Amino acid sequence: MKIGRSLPPAAAPLGWRDVCHGIAGAFTPRRSLRAREEELRREFGVAHVFPVSSGSAALRLTLTALKSLSSGTDVVIPAYTCFSVPAAILKAQLRPVLCDITPSTFDFDHGLLEKALTSRTLCVISHHLFGIPSDIERTRATCRAHGVFVVEDAAQAMGAEQNGHKLGTVGDVGVFSFGRGKNITCGSGGVIVTNSAEIADAIARHYRDVPSPTLWEDVKDFVSLVLMAIFIRPRLYWIPAALPFLHLGETVFPREVPVRRLSGIKAGILRNWQNRLARSNRIRSETADDLRERLLVRTAPGRSHPYLRLPILASSPKEKDRLCSFSKANGLGLSVAYPTPLNEIPEMRAVVNGQQFPSARKVAANLLTLPTHEWLVEKDMRALTTLCRDSRSA
């Protein structure tokens, strides 16, 4: 563990002005929430917006609502994705069904997706992992033929576009996240967006019963936000990274997925979210382009795109471990992303019944991600480039 300047693997900086807006939002919660809802409607061109406490909460609430519109019980998801996705499905009392992926894009293997759909399928969750657009139009066409909903998981792709459409708005319903390390953050938070009146009515019926955070939850969140604003900076990040009880960088399967409304504090922190998002995505695009020009390793296709983190494949699991160890010792911010495919999570083994997903397994064994956030400087870029080039020549 390096003592001194260290890059966080993912970061969405918060300024003190944002924190002050959060304090103001605590005193005017309804006005702050209404303002954010209207801004989100205009920015994404959607009719219905439901802000909640996290991206996972947004997904759980969405699935609960869709369940009331169909007799389906199965939710098809990529076999390699964020662990919160199957957790939200299980908490909605639905059954996750895994489909293997295309390693170069992390999207579904579409030949297998068609076979995964049955009369029991409620919906397909299509993700844009690390901000890389999936072929959402192809997924929609496949699902439309089977009468299946498409939920667009744009938690890692807020503000990104494909073919002139904002990601998160192409499916029947989309979810975004304002969690730590996303394109922008208010500490935690999420939002559901849709243009479907039927889906919006179903969500609204459940949303009416969603509680607001308690005063104690607001206080805890605010303290966490202040600490994050301080310690996310590279000159101080080594301090929380050195505390094992914080489990920074670890991927765990959530045992609980609480659903709350977005608090006034977090709505206030998001007051300038459009400018912050545009700046964040511009920097991520430029950084990713720069790194890809310097690196001599395989990366996902596409240019000038706001990668949340830039994915690369190490030559072997042993090499991945070596790179991670070097990065940790030198504070370079490399991350292993998700350590296993979903079928290897203990909580999922009973659901998948021994199925194997070779492409997801290969990706989990070899994938690393490089930071793209605004804290990178030229020295970091050179160090990351040298490390990855050495890996290729080793």
N, C-alpha and C positions, 0 to 999 in steps of 0.2 A: 504494500500500500504506500503510495507516494504521499509525503507530507509537503504541502505547498500547492502551487497552482495545478488544478486538475479539471479536466472537462467533464461535465455531466454528459452521459450518453444521449439524453434528450432533455430539452429545456425550452420553456416558453417564458421569457423574462417578464417580471412584473415591476413596474416603477412605483415610486412613492405616491405619485399623482393618482395611479390606479387604486392604491390602498385608500387614499383619501376619498376617492369616489365611492369606494365600498362603504366607508363610514357614513357618507351621505345617503347611500342606498338603504342603510339600516333604518333610517328615520323616515324614508319615503318609499317603502317596499312596493306598494301597488303602482305608484307612478313609474318607478324604475323598471318594474317587470313589464308594464304595458309598453314603455318606450322600446325595450329590447325586442319584444314580440313584434312590434310594428316594423322595426329596423330589419329583423330577420325575414319577415314577409316580403318586404321590398327588395332586399338584397338577393334573395333566392327565388323570387317570383312564385311564391307558394301562397295558398289561401289559408292554411291552417298551421299553427305553431303551438307546441306544448313544451315549455321549458321545465326541466326536472333536475334532480340532484346529481346525476352522473350519466355517462353514456350507457352504462350497464342498466341503469334504471330506465332510460329511454327505451332500450331494447326490450326489457321485461314488460314494460307497460304496453308497448306496441304489440308484442306477441299475445298478451292477455286479451287485448282488444280484438285482434284478428281471430282468436279462438272463438269469440262470440259470433263471428260471421261465417263460420265453416265448421263442418264436422271433422276436419283433418286434425291429426294429432302429431304428425311428423314434421320436423323442421330440418331441411337439408342445408348443410354448412360445409365450408372447405375443411379438409382434414388437418390443415395447418393454419391456425389463426389465433387470435387473442383468447386466452383461457376464460375471459369473462363472457364470451359469447355462449358456450355451452352451459355455463353457470346460469345465465339469464334464462335460457331455454328450460332448464330443469326447474328453476324457481317459478316459471310460468306453467309448470306441470304439463310440459310437452316433451316429446322424445327427439333428441338430436340424432340425425342421420348423417354420417360422414361421406364425403365424396373426395376422391383424390384430386390433386392439383397439377397444374402445369408449372414446373419449377422456374421457368424464366419470368413468369408474371405473377405467380402465386394465386392466379385465378383458377376456377374450376377446370378440370379436364372435361370439356363440354361433351365429349362422347360418352363419358361416364355419368355426367349429370342427367342426361336424358334417361338413362337406365335407372337412376336413383329415384325418379318420380313415380309415385304410385297413387292409388285412390285414397291413401291415408295422408298424403302430403298436404300440409297446411300452407307452407310457404318455403321459399328459398331465401337464405341470407347471402347476399353477394357483397364481399368486402373489397375495399381498395387499400390493400395492406401497404404500409409505409408511404401511402399517398399514390401508389401506382394504380392507374385506372384499370379496373376489370372490364371485360366485354359485357357491360350491363345490358346493351341492346340485344345481344345474342341470348343472354339469360332470360330476358323478358319474353323474347319470341318463343323460347322453349317452354317457359312457364305458362304463357298465354294459351298455348295449345292444350294444356292440361288443366286450365282453370285454377292455377296456383298463384298466390300472391308473391311479389318480389319485395323483400326488405333490403334496402341499400344501406350497408354499414359504411358510412363515410366518416367514422370517428377519427381516422388518421388522414383525412383528405379534405378538410374544410377549406373552401375557397378555390380548390382545383377544378379544372374544366376538362371536358373531353368532347370533341366535335361540336363545340359551341354551347354545350350544356354543362351547368354546374353539377359536379358530383354530389350525390345525395338527393337530387331532384328528379332522377330519371326513373327510378323504381316506383312502385305503388306508394311506398312510404320510406322515408329516409331518417337516419339517426346520426347526430353529430355529438362530439364530446368536447368539453372544455377542461378536461383533466390535465394534470401536471404532465408536461412534456409533449402536449399536443400543439397544433399550429398556433393557437392562442389558449390562454388559461384564465380561469378565475379560481384556481385551486382544484375544484371539481365541479362538475355540472354537465348537463347534456340537454339536447333538444330534439324533439320529433317534428318532422315537417311532412306535409302531404297536400296534394291537390284533390284528393278523393273525398268527397263529402260523406260517403258511406263509412270510410275508414275513420275520418275525423269524428263523426258522430259516435262511433264505437269507442274511440279513445276518450272522447269528452265524457262519456258515461262513467268511465273508470277514473278519469282525471278529477272529477268532482269529489271523489272520496280520498284523493291523495293528500296527506297532511303536509303542512308547511313545517320546516325545521323548528325544533324547540329552541328556546333561548340558549340552553346549554350547548346544543349542537352548533348554533351560530357562533357562540364564543369560542368553542374549540376550532371551528373552521377559520375564524379570523386569526387566532393565534398561529395556526398552521400556515396561513397565507403570509403573515408577517415573517415567520421564520424562513419560509420558502423564498420570499423576495430577497432576504439577506443571504442565505446560504447556497442559492442556486448559482451564484457568481463563482467563476473558476478559482479565484484566489481564496475562497472559503469553502468550496464544495468538498474538499478533502476531509473536512471535519465531520459532517454527517456521514460521508462515505466510509469513515473509519469506525463508525458505531454499528456493531453487528446487529443489535436489536432493532434497528430501523429497516433492515432487510432491503436496502436500496439495491436496485438492479436485479432483484430476484423476481421470478415469475411464479405466482401461486394461484391455485384455483380458489376463487372466492366462495366461502361457505355461506355468505349472506349477500343478497343484492337488494338493499333497502331502496324503496321508492319514496322520494319526497319531492316537493315542489322546489324550484330554484329559489334561494333566499334573496331577500332584498340586498344583502351585502354583496352577494356574487353578481346580481344584476347590476349593481352600482359599479363594481370593478370592471364589468364589461361595457361601460359607457362609451369608450372609444374603440370598440372592438373592430370596426371595419378598417380603420387606419392601421391598427395593430396587425390585423390579419394580412392586409395587403403588404405591409412591410416585412412581416415574417415570411410570407410565401415568396416574395421577391428575393430575399436573402437566401432562403433555402434553395431556390432555383439556381441562383448564381453559384452558390457553394457546391451544389451537386454537379453542375456543369464543369466547374473548375477541377473538382476531384476526379471526375471521370476522364477529363483530358490528361490528367497527370498519371492516373492509375493504369497499370497493365494487367488488370484482372477482369473477369467477366462481371458485367452488371446488367440489370434489367434494361430493356430497350426504351427509347424515347429521350428527348432532350428538353432543356428549359422547362423543367417540371418541378414543382415544390415537393421534393421528397421529404417526408417527415424524418426519416433516417435513410441513408444510402445503403442498400443491401449488396453484399458481395459474398461469393462462395469460396471458402478456403479449399485447398486441394484435398484435405482429409480432416477427420475429427481431431487427430493428433496435432495437425498444423493449426486448426482453429484454437485449440487449448493453448498452444504456444503463443499465438498472437494475442489472445485475451490476457495471458499472464504478463506479457511484455507491456501491453496497454495499461493494465492495472498498476504496474510498477512505475509507469511513466506518465500516468494521468492523461491518456490520449482519448478516452471516451468510447472505445470500441465496446460493442454490446453483442450478446449472443441471441438477442431477440427471444423467441419462445423455444425452450430447450427440448421439447418433444412434440411429436404429432399428438393430436387430441386423443387418439385411441390408446395412448400409453399413460394418460392421466389416471391415477387410481380410481377417481370418482366416475370415470367414463368406461371402465373396463366391462362392467356389467351391461352397459347399454350397447356397446359395439360388438359384443359376443365373439371376440377373437379375430375380427377382421383386421387386415393389414393394408397399409397405404404406402407403397414403396416410394413414390415421389415425395410425399410429405415427410417420410422418414429420412430420405436423403437430404432434403432441405434442412430439417432440424439438426442433422448431424454436422452440417458444414457451414451453415449460414452465420455471417457476422454482419453487423450494421455499423456504419460510420456516422458520427454526428454531422448535422447540417445547420445547426442553429447559429444564432448571431454571435456567440461567444468565440467562435473559431477565429484565430489570427493566422498570419502567414507562417509563423513558426510551427503551428499545429498542422497546417496543411502539408508542409514539407515533411514533418515527422510521420504523419499518416501515410504519405506517398512512399517514403522510404521503407516503412514497415511492410506495406503490402507488396512492393516490388521485391523486397528481399524474400518474402514468402513465395513469390512466383519462381524466383531463381533457385530457391533452396532444394 
